[in-house]
Amino acid sequence: MTIPVEVREQLGIRAGSRIAFRVTGATAELSVVSGALTAEPVASGFGLVKPRRNAGGKAVPADFDVASLLGK
C-alpha cells in the first residue's frame, strides 16, 4: 500500500514506522503507533552486506583464500 507523501509528512510516517489499522463498517482508519521506530531482531543477516568486488567488477567468493595466491 502506498501512503501519499503529504499524508506521511503530516503524520510523521517514515521508513520503519508502525501503523495501526481500524476498520469500522466500510471505512478504514490508520494511525501511527507510538514508539514507531522500534527495531526488530534480525533472524538472519543474509543479504544485509553487499559482497566486495574485485578489479574486474565480479563478486569475490566467500571461501576465497588470499594465501592460496601466495603459494602458502
Distance bins in CASP14 RR format, pairs under 12 A and 6 or more apart:
PFRMAT RR
TARGET T0000
AUTHOR 0000-0000-0000
RMODE 2
METHOD distances of the structure
MODEL  1
1 7 0 0 0 0 0 1 0 0 0 0 0
1 8 0 0 0 0 0 1 0 0 0 0 0
1 13 0 0 0 0 0 1 0 0 0 0 0
1 19 0 0 0 0 1 0 0 0 0 0 0
1 21 0 0 0 0 1 0 0 0 0 0 0
1 28 0 0 0 0 0 1 0 0 0 0 0
1 30 0 0 0 0 1 0 0 0 0 0 0
2 8 0 0 0 0 1 0 0 0 0 0 0
2 13 0 0 0 0 0 1 0 0 0 0 0
3 9 0 0 0 0 0 1 0 0 0 0 0
3 10 0 0 0 0 0 1 0 0 0 0 0
3 11 0 0 0 0 1 0 0 0 0 0 0
3 12 0 0 0 0 0 1 0 0 0 0 0
3 13 1 0 0 1 0 0 0 0 0 0 0
3 14 0 0 0 0 0 1 0 0 0 0 0
3 15 0 0 0 0 0 1 0 0 0 0 0
3 17 0 0 0 0 1 0 0 0 0 0 0
3 19 0 0 0 0 1 0 0 0 0 0 0
3 21 0 0 0 0 0 1 0 0 0 0 0
3 30 1 0 0 1 0 0 0 0 0 0 0
3 32 0 0 0 0 0 1 0 0 0 0 0
4 10 0 0 0 0 1 0 0 0 0 0 0
4 11 0 0 0 0 0 1 0 0 0 0 0
4 13 0 0 0 0 0 1 0 0 0 0 0
4 30 0 0 0 0 0 1 0 0 0 0 0
5 11 0 0 0 0 0 1 0 0 0 0 0
5 12 0 0 0 0 0 1 0 0 0 0 0
5 13 0 0 0 0 1 0 0 0 0 0 0
5 14 0 0 0 0 0 1 0 0 0 0 0
6 12 0 0 0 0 0 1 0 0 0 0 0
6 13 0 0 0 0 0 1 0 0 0 0 0
7 13 1 0 0 1 0 0 0 0 0 0 0
7 17 0 0 0 0 0 1 0 0 0 0 0
7 19 0 0 0 0 0 1 0 0 0 0 0
7 30 0 0 0 0 1 0 0 0 0 0 0
7 31 0 0 0 0 0 1 0 0 0 0 0
7 32 0 0 0 0 0 1 0 0 0 0 0
8 14 1 0 0 1 0 0 0 0 0 0 0
8 15 0 0 0 0 1 0 0 0 0 0 0
8 16 0 0 0 0 0 1 0 0 0 0 0
8 17 0 0 0 0 1 0 0 0 0 0 0
8 19 0 0 0 0 0 1 0 0 0 0 0
8 30 0 0 0 0 0 1 0 0 0 0 0
8 32 0 0 0 0 1 0 0 0 0 0 0
8 36 0 0 0 0 0 1 0 0 0 0 0
9 17 0 0 0 0 0 1 0 0 0 0 0
10 32 0 0 0 0 0 1 0 0 0 0 0
11 17 0 0 0 0 1 0 0 0 0 0 0
11 18 0 0 0 0 0 1 0 0 0 0 0
11 19 0 0 0 0 1 0 0 0 0 0 0
11 20 0 0 0 0 0 1 0 0 0 0 0
11 29 0 0 0 0 0 1 0 0 0 0 0
11 30 0 0 0 0 1 0 0 0 0 0 0
11 31 0 0 0 0 1 0 0 0 0 0 0
11 32 1 0 1 0 0 0 0 0 0 0 0
11 33 0 0 0 0 0 1 0 0 0 0 0
11 36 0 0 0 0 1 0 0 0 0 0 0
12 18 0 0 0 0 0 1 0 0 0 0 0
12 19 0 0 0 0 0 1 0 0 0 0 0
12 31 0 0 0 0 0 1 0 0 0 0 0
12 32 1 0 0 1 0 0 0 0 0 0 0
12 33 0 0 0 0 0 1 0 0 0 0 0
12 35 0 0 0 0 0 1 0 0 0 0 0
12 36 0 0 0 0 1 0 0 0 0 0 0
12 37 0 0 0 0 0 1 0 0 0 0 0
13 19 1 0 0 1 0 0 0 0 0 0 0
13 20 0 0 0 0 0 1 0 0 0 0 0
13 30 0 0 0 0 1 0 0 0 0 0 0
13 31 0 0 0 0 0 1 0 0 0 0 0
13 32 1 0 0 1 0 0 0 0 0 0 0
13 33 0 0 0 0 0 1 0 0 0 0 0
13 36 1 0 0 1 0 0 0 0 0 0 0
13 37 0 0 0 0 0 1 0 0 0 0 0
14 32 0 0 0 0 1 0 0 0 0 0 0
14 35 0 0 0 0 0 1 0 0 0 0 0
14 36 1 0 0 1 0 0 0 0 0 0 0
14 37 1 0 0 1 0 0 0 0 0 0 0
15 36 0 0 0 0 0 1 0 0 0 0 0
15 37 0 0 0 0 1 0 0 0 0 0 0
16 32 0 0 0 0 0 1 0 0 0 0 0
16 33 0 0 0 0 0 1 0 0 0 0 0
16 35 0 0 0 0 0 1 0 0 0 0 0
16 36 1 0 0 1 0 0 0 0 0 0 0
16 37 1 0 1 0 0 0 0 0 0 0 0
16 38 0 0 0 0 1 0 0 0 0 0 0
16 39 0 0 0 0 1 0 0 0 0 0 0
16 40 0 0 0 0 1 0 0 0 0 0 0
17 30 0 0 0 0 0 1 0 0 0 0 0
17 31 0 0 0 0 0 1 0 0 0 0 0
17 32 1 0 1 0 0 0 0 0 0 0 0
17 33 1 0 0 1 0 0 0 0 0 0 0
17 34 0 0 0 0 0 1 0 0 0 0 0
17 35 0 0 0 0 1 0 0 0 0 0 0
17 36 1 0 1 0 0 0 0 0 0 0 0
17 37 1 0 0 1 0 0 0 0 0 0 0
17 38 0 0 0 0 1 0 0 0 0 0 0
18 30 0 0 0 0 0 1 0 0 0 0 0
18 31 0 0 0 0 1 0 0 0 0 0 0
18 32 1 0 0 1 0 0 0 0 0 0 0
18 33 1 0 1 0 0 0 0 0 0 0 0
18 34 0 0 0 0 1 0 0 0 0 0 0
18 35 1 0 0 1 0 0 0 0 0 0 0
18 36 1 0 1 0 0 0 0 0 0 0 0
18 37 0 0 0 0 1 0 0 0 0 0 0
18 38 1 0 0 1 0 0 0 0 0 0 0
18 39 0 0 0 0 0 1 0 0 0 0 0
18 40 0 0 0 0 0 1 0 0 0 0 0
19 28 0 0 0 0 0 1 0 0 0 0 0
19 29 0 0 0 0 0 1 0 0 0 0 0
19 30 1 0 1 0 0 0 0 0 0 0 0
19 31 1 0 0 1 0 0 0 0 0 0 0
19 32 1 0 0 1 0 0 0 0 0 0 0
19 33 1 0 0 1 0 0 0 0 0 0 0
19 34 0 0 0 0 0 1 0 0 0 0 0
19 35 0 0 0 0 0 1 0 0 0 0 0
19 36 0 0 0 0 1 0 0 0 0 0 0
20 28 0 0 0 0 0 1 0 0 0 0 0
20 29 0 0 0 0 1 0 0 0 0 0 0
20 30 1 0 0 1 0 0 0 0 0 0 0
20 31 1 0 1 0 0 0 0 0 0 0 0
20 32 1 0 0 1 0 0 0 0 0 0 0
20 33 1 0 1 0 0 0 0 0 0 0 0
20 34 0 0 0 0 1 0 0 0 0 0 0
20 35 0 0 0 0 0 1 0 0 0 0 0
20 36 0 0 0 0 0 1 0 0 0 0 0
21 27 0 0 0 0 0 1 0 0 0 0 0
21 28 1 0 0 1 0 0 0 0 0 0 0
21 29 1 0 0 1 0 0 0 0 0 0 0
21 30 1 0 1 0 0 0 0 0 0 0 0
21 31 0 0 0 0 1 0 0 0 0 0 0
21 32 0 0 0 0 0 1 0 0 0 0 0
21 33 0 0 0 0 0 1 0 0 0 0 0
22 28 1 0 0 1 0 0 0 0 0 0 0
22 29 1 0 1 0 0 0 0 0 0 0 0
22 30 1 0 0 1 0 0 0 0 0 0 0
22 31 1 0 0 1 0 0 0 0 0 0 0
22 33 0 0 0 0 0 1 0 0 0 0 0
23 29 1 0 0 1 0 0 0 0 0 0 0
23 30 0 0 0 0 0 1 0 0 0 0 0
42 48 1 0 0 1 0 0 0 0 0 0 0
42 49 0 0 0 0 0 1 0 0 0 0 0
46 62 0 0 0 0 0 1 0 0 0 0 0
47 62 0 0 0 0 0 1 0 0 0 0 0
49 59 0 0 0 0 0 1 0 0 0 0 0
49 62 0 0 0 0 0 1 0 0 0 0 0
50 59 0 0 0 0 1 0 0 0 0 0 0
50 60 0 0 0 0 0 1 0 0 0 0 0
51 57 0 0 0 0 0 1 0 0 0 0 0
51 58 0 0 0 0 1 0 0 0 0 0 0
51 59 1 0 1 0 0 0 0 0 0 0 0
51 60 1 0 0 1 0 0 0 0 0 0 0
51 61 0 0 0 0 1 0 0 0 0 0 0
51 62 1 0 0 1 0 0 0 0 0 0 0
51 64 0 0 0 0 0 1 0 0 0 0 0
52 58 0 0 0 0 0 1 0 0 0 0 0
52 59 1 0 0 1 0 0 0 0 0 0 0
52 60 1 0 1 0 0 0 0 0 0 0 0
52 61 0 0 0 0 0 1 0 0 0 0 0
52 62 0 0 0 0 0 1 0 0 0 0 0
52 64 0 0 0 0 1 0 0 0 0 0 0
52 66 0 0 0 0 0 1 0 0 0 0 0
53 59 1 0 0 1 0 0 0 0 0 0 0
53 60 1 0 0 1 0 0 0 0 0 0 0
53 61 0 0 0 0 0 1 0 0 0 0 0
54 60 1 0 1 0 0 0 0 0 0 0 0
54 61 0 0 0 0 1 0 0 0 0 0 0
54 64 0 0 0 0 1 0 0 0 0 0 0
54 66 0 0 0 0 0 1 0 0 0 0 0
54 69 0 0 0 0 0 1 0 0 0 0 0
58 64 0 0 0 0 0 1 0 0 0 0 0
60 66 0 0 0 0 1 0 0 0 0 0 0
60 69 0 0 0 0 0 1 0 0 0 0 0
61 68 0 0 0 0 0 1 0 0 0 0 0
65 71 0 0 0 0 0 1 0 0 0 0 0
65 72 0 0 0 0 1 0 0 0 0 0 0
66 72 0 0 0 0 1 0 0 0 0 0 0
END
